[in-house]
Amino acid sequence: MKNKNFKNTLLISLLVLVGLLLFLTLSLLMLPRPTVSEQERRDLAKFPEFTFESYIDGSFMRDLTAWFADTVPFRDNIVELSAFIGNLRGVRVDNVTFHGNVEQVAITTTTPVTTTAVTTTVPETPLLPGVITTAPPAEIITETTPVTTEATGDVEFDSNGIVTIGDRGVMLFGGNKGEGLHYANVMNAYKEAMGEAVNVYAMTVPTAVEFYLPKKYSEYSNPEKPQIDWIYENLNGVIGVDAYTEIAAHTSEDIYLKTDHHWSQLGAYYASVAFAKALGETPQSIEDYERLEREGFVGSLYGYTNDINLKNNPEVFTYYKQNLPYKTYAYDCKTLEPLGETVLYHEYATLENSYGMFIGKDALHIRIVTENTNGKKLCVFKDSFGNALIPELIPYFEEIYVIDIRFFGMSATEYMKNEGITDILFLDNIFAANTYALINGLETMLTKGYTLS
């Protein structure tokens, strides 16, 4: 009797297991597959097109496998569950979590610990749905000089990725003087090519880690101000804009997003104040803007860390609409073909893509025509940080041309001369100003087109 009961139990267990496996298999095959990950702010892998050549060389099966794995039904829900489970383990000290390359080492002696250079990837602006698709991330190569740190007796971290401090995330900065000098020399080359009649400005922007990483962990991120100062010291004929001091005076305000790697538009506003002063202009008051809010925003840093503290602490995304009259025109960034009149604030952006409302996407050339009659035409070379600042430049110029440092289809100097540009602004965050691929692309763009592939 006992043997019979055991066999029945085993049979039932096998049938349940087979049924569960069959259900999961049918679910993977039959349920709708997502095309976009809202959490990761990116398009998912697409079903590959079958060709005889792709089948023979193996690329079709490789791409098919990638599509199948990347588009699992309920993908974001599974990722969120994984984030919750992952939050129960990992390296946490004083409500601080290190993501990326992290080691937890028990320290029992005063043996020095050396941190070494690593490579991390910083996601660029999340873009909008429809005709606007996600741009490839910009590779940030952080080449830090090896630093020896004394053990403190608790835990030691080896990390150069993302750190969450309570409900705020920051990206650790590496940087090196070689790339800083490279960036300065490229801006100098633009100045030389455009001549003395054109004013060239450099605004290199600090990121949140500079102001919000606890001092206890400062050794794991290089300071940004010395690198900004180094870039400015090597400028020749280019005017360095001291946005750092203006921003640093307002760190008690919400000048950087907590759950996203970008600054807020308020932070961009304070940078525009510094630029206005460099121009000899009276800065436009923040009170002259229409202040709007979106509640419940959780940005890119959650998508890249799955840190549950960020997920559970959504923030208010605040933006400021420029009330001065202007018109905005869009152009294909490669061909410069006119795409018609557009807007600066794409307010149809989904909540999680709120930062993408500024300009709409990076891979687009923009021209803004104001009602000013001062004859001044500005060309801005920017990364995604620049998107939030562009509306705040409207009071000071007759026309504004916006070129992303990753996407432009012709010689930038030839284009600017044809358009009669009087002023140039290089507006990049310190990570971009230390990224070889971006600096090299900007250099290539000097005389011919360049698009980051």
Summary of the structure (lengths in Angstrom):
residues: 453
radius of gyration: 25.1
end to end distance: 69.9
largest distance: 100.6
contacts: 1460
relative contact order: 0.12
helix: 37%
strand: 23%
